[in-house]
């Protein structure tokens, strides 16, 4: 590795790390703010809340890693051009395109890292986060009991359980009548409490169930001597079941969505859906042929039907009139059509996710291809140029991907063209700009926002002043 290559790579590291840290921090704070409503007020353990927040970080990194490439490249080459370093390198015999190789090396390396991260780490994090969210949503902040049923209640720190039965529960006032509680939470003692009525509520942190019982009696038996027991009558008693609202059950679901799979898993899932789709189409064709045969009065065992190996259930030996058979097949065809559309959409979603992983990874290289010539050409734009150009390019890129994904899901375009349209457009623009890189080096210090505006206006004038009829410019 030459001194020039090391210098260019080192020049990119600082701006890239700064941009990556800034974007990741801002988007992560936004993600935390969106998830606080689902996490707060449920009495969740600290480690569960921390895990839910940390599992949101990989999704943020998957977006900010390629986004940080373009501002870093723009800033680095604009600074090199503004300080006349590129002119000095050109005077020393270094071609401008020679400077392109270290930047593209960084883009290829980051593209490989991004693809590995999106293919291996991100799906596992998304899968774990989904299971954690399901567990959090199952944890209700209100304690619900059913009347005339023995409710099993787990106690704090694994103690218990409590068995509670109520003859009637008012869901509005939370009043109970005919209350029976069998307490097994204390080692060596068993306590049974009966009360004529009671009131139920949770504490402020939704962890303890507070039962205020009226007109009852309590029986307590020790395990050492079961021949004697203690009986206590009361007019009013506060009975606290601790930790009943703080039971967090972690779940692990085997089903994975399209954003929880690797590329290999997505390919397998898409192929499986296509096999189901082919089988479904074959069954629909068999049903249609049988209906036509019955309508024409031919036997269901004719040779034209024997070449089909599968037959839809319920239609193989059905002895129905022709009109009923046709009506039955029409209803079945409508149902099968819905299933075909569902399977096609699901297979398309799997393919879209595969292309999305590739598009996001390739964006690192395309951003280098765009950022270097723009940074060299308009070096006097400064930080404002970096921010504006980066926002415009990344905004168009993300809009193209989101719109393409929607079109592919709706069947308006194939997954390939819907996802790669924006990338191919910017690839063509970047290639054109890079091919003209050698012409811009000498004028790097005179290129600012004013010249950018003048050049854009001149380009628009050349396009709109051309007459397609005569092939000449309109004066």
PyMOL commands that set and color helices and strands:
alter all, ss='L'
color gray80, all
select helices_A, chain A and resi 3-39+46-54+57-82+85-91+98-138+156-158+258-260+263-295+303-306+322-377+379-409+415-435+437-446+449-464
alter helices_A, ss='H'
color red, helices_A
select strands_A, chain A and resi 151-154+160-169+175-183+189-202+209-222+229-241
alter strands_A, ss='S'
color yellow, strands_A
deselect
rebuild
show_as cartoon
